[in-house]
Amino acid sequence: MPFTPFHWGPAALAGLIFSRVFYFPALLAASVIIDIEPFSILVFGLDYPLHGFFHSFPGGSLIAVFTSVVIYFFRNDINNLMRLFKLEQVSSFKKILWTSFFGVYLHILLDATIYGDMKPFYPAGINPFYGFFSAGQVYLFSGLSLLAAIIVYLVRIFFVKKN
């Protein structure tokens, strides 16, 4: 998506609803980290496809592992920050790793439906997901997911009591 923050909608909603399954900070980071690739290509004027290797499952897997290691290393600092937003969670490397893979793959799947230059199954040059949804549908889904995530967060903070 041209505006990476759109990826935060589905990631935030999944992370808030399934907080026992996902580590929220890892999901937010992993859902946008691979857009460093097209950002770098645009900024540096590189002659490379906007959605290249890191927008594939093999490339995304490398990014997911890297993201997991970095987040695991800083997890105590991240947890202190998340406590300010009342989103503290217990995290293990396994949970962070699983979450990072989910976030990266979610990003790849969303983008693959609207960008014909993507090759999610690299080195195979096919994109069976392209055209499955229109760009407008993906943006609407992402925007509504973000709105729903904000509502879930506010309900959780103001109305759900912790035991």
Secondary structure as UniProt FT lines:
FT   HELIX           4..7
FT   HELIX           8..17
FT   TURN            18..21
FT   HELIX           24..30
FT   TURN            31..32
FT   HELIX           33..35
FT   HELIX           36..44
FT   TURN            50..51
FT   HELIX           53..55
FT   HELIX           57..73
FT   HELIX           75..84
FT   TURN            85..86
FT   HELIX           93..112
FT   TURN            113..114
FT   TURN            116..117
FT   TURN            120..123
FT   TURN            128..131
FT   HELIX           135..158
//
